Amino acid sequence: MATKSKVSAGILSDAQADKRGEIVTLLERAYWMEMETVMNYLAISETLDGIRAHQVAESLASDVKDELGHAQAFAARIKDLYGTPPGSMDFTADQTYLQPPADPTDVVSVIKGVIQAEAGAIEHYMHVIEVCDGVDWATQDMVIEIMRDEEGHLREFERFLKEYDK
């Protein structure tokens, strides 16, 4: 990853090209995780039926905006690091656990899928934070902020599951 400027230190310097490439790869993965979550949250929020499903569907619909914002932040940071945000031909779906349920009243499987997706995002973001430590504070700060959002989403759905487990 060649630089476009004459920065002599930091993540944009030629000396950090390999580390920058590693971080961009991790950011691309994060970008796709967020984009896939957007697709699934949107589909599920429109699929769920039933009185008890209403609050979960509303929460997912609201979270779509947050997750899309995260994807946009990752895309912008990829560009800042001399990368190119990926297009749809690079997408491979992974979230088998977060598909719209065949039974639109199966709220528990949705809640468990959301918890799994958020936990997976948090795990990946913790890894990104570790890789950035000491070399790319801007990316690290951005990912910490996004991880804070994901932790909030995770806790919200853990509370939903607690209600259903009663």
C-alpha positions in Angstrom: 0.0 0.0 0.0 1.9 3.0 -1.2 1.3 6.3 0.3 0.2 9.4 -1.6 1.9 11.9 0.7 5.2 12.6 2.3 4.3 11.7 5.8 7.4 10.5 7.6 5.8 8.9 10.7 2.5 7.3 11.7 0.2 4.9 9.9 0.3 6.9 6.7 4.1 6.7 6.3 5.8 4.3 3.9 7.3 2.5 6.9 3.9 1.5 8.0 2.6 0.2 4.7 2.4 -3.5 5.8 0.6 -2.6 9.1 -1.7 -0.2 7.1 -2.6 -3.1 4.8 -3.4 -5.3 7.7 -5.6 -2.7 9.2 -7.4 -2.0 5.9 -8.1 -5.8 5.6 -9.6 -5.8 9.1 -11.7 -2.7 8.3 -13.0 -4.3 5.2 -14.2 -7.3 7.2 -15.8 -4.9 9.7 -17.5 -3.0 6.8 -19.0 -6.2 5.5 -20.1 -7.4 8.9 -22.0 -4.1 9.3 -23.5 -4.2 5.8 -24.7 -7.8 6.3 -26.2 -6.8 9.6 -28.0 -3.9 7.9 -29.6 -6.3 5.4 -30.7 -8.8 8.0 -32.0 -6.3 10.5 -34.0 -4.6 7.8 -35.5 -7.9 6.6 -36.2 -9.2 10.1 -37.7 -5.9 11.3 -40.2 -6.1 8.4 -40.8 -9.9 8.9 -41.6 -10.1 12.6 -45.3 -10.3 13.6 -47.1 -10.4 16.9 -47.7 -8.1 19.8 -44.5 -9.2 21.6 -42.5 -8.8 18.4 -43.3 -5.2 18.0 -40.6 -3.8 20.3 -37.9 -6.1 18.9 -38.9 -5.1 15.3 -38.8 -1.4 16.2 -35.4 -1.8 17.8 -34.0 -3.6 14.8 -35.4 -1.0 12.4 -33.8 1.8 14.5 -30.4 -0.1 14.7 -30.3 -0.3 10.9 -29.4 3.4 10.9 -26.6 2.9 13.5 -25.2 -0.1 11.7 -25.2 1.7 8.3 -23.4 4.6 10.0 -20.8 2.2 11.2 -20.3 0.8 7.7 -20.0 4.4 6.4 -17.3 5.1 9.0 -15.4 2.0 8.1 -15.6 2.9 4.4 -14.3 6.4 5.0 -11.4 5.1 7.2 -10.5 2.6 4.5 -10.2 5.4 2.0 -8.2 7.5 4.5 -5.7 4.7 4.7 -5.3 4.7 0.9 -7.6 1.7 0.4 -10.8 1.4 -1.6 -14.0 0.6 0.1 -15.2 -2.7 -1.3 -18.2 -3.1 -3.7 -20.9 -5.7 -3.8 -18.9 -8.2 -5.9 -16.6 -8.7 -2.9 -19.4 -9.6 -0.5 -19.8 -13.1 1.0 -22.6 -13.6 3.4 -21.8 -15.2 6.8 -24.7 -14.6 9.1 -26.6 -17.9 8.9 -27.8 -17.3 12.4 -29.4 -14.0 11.6 -31.9 -14.8 8.8 -35.6 -13.8 8.9 -37.4 -16.7 10.6 -39.8 -18.9 8.7 -42.2 -18.3 11.6 -42.6 -14.5 11.9 -43.6 -14.9 15.6 -40.3 -16.6 16.4 -38.9 -13.7 18.2 -36.5 -15.7 20.5 -34.5 -17.0 17.5 -34.2 -13.5 16.2 -33.0 -12.2 19.6 -30.4 -15.0 19.9 -29.2 -14.2 16.3 -28.8 -10.5 17.1 -26.9 -11.4 20.3 -24.6 -13.6 18.3 -24.0 -10.9 15.6 -23.3 -8.2 18.1 -21.0 -10.5 20.1 -19.1 -11.4 16.9 -18.8 -7.7 16.0 -17.4 -6.8 19.5 -14.9 -9.7 19.2 -13.7 -8.5 15.8 -13.5 -4.9 16.9 -11.5 -5.8 20.0 -9.0 -7.5 17.6 -8.9 -4.3 15.4 -8.3 -2.2 18.5 -5.3 -4.4 19.5 -3.8 -4.4 16.0 -4.1 -0.5 15.9 -2.6 0.0 19.4 0.5 2.2 19.2 0.4 2.6 15.4 -3.1 3.9 14.3 -4.8 5.8 17.1 -7.4 7.4 14.8 -8.7 4.0 13.7 -8.5 2.7 17.2 -10.6 5.6 18.6 -13.2 5.2 15.8 -13.5 1.4 16.5 -13.7 1.9 20.2 -16.6 4.3 19.7 -18.4 1.9 17.3 -17.8 -1.0 19.8 -19.5 1.1 22.5 -22.6 1.2 20.3 -22.4 -2.6 19.6 -22.2 -3.2 23.4 -25.3 -1.2 23.9 -27.1 -3.2 21.2 -25.9 -6.4 22.7 -27.1 -5.5 26.2 -30.5 -4.4 24.9 -31.1 -7.7 23.2 -29.8 -9.6 26.3 -32.6 -7.8 28.2 -35.1 -8.8 25.6 -34.0 -12.4 25.9 -34.3 -12.2 29.7 -38.0 -11.3 29.3 -38.7 -14.2 27.0 -36.9 -16.6 29.3 -39.3 -15.9 32.1 
